[in-house]
Amino acid sequence: MKILAITANCGWLVFVAIMTIKEPPPATANAWPLILIYATLILNLWALLWGGGTHNWLSLFLQRKALEEQKKIEILSGKSHDEHTA
């Protein structure tokens, strides 16, 4: 899926570049949407290629929650095991 996203972003970047070369914006005021398009495509590519990988804030948050739940389960199973042996 990541390769597909990178390919799509590269394709759109080439398409926008070709369209800009063929017909440049007539005035500076009209260049802002084009600058925004270029910036978005380049930032997407940067994030896909060199972004945080698997250690982003969401994955770390979910990993922490899973570990907290696992610890609760271990504590509860330890207590119930101790109650049965006593």
Residue pairs with C-beta under 8 A, 6 or more apart in sequence:
2 48
5 44
5 48
6 45
6 48
6 49
9 41
9 44
9 45
9 48
10 45
12 41
13 38
13 41
13 42
13 45
16 34
16 37
16 38
16 41
20 34
25 31
25 34
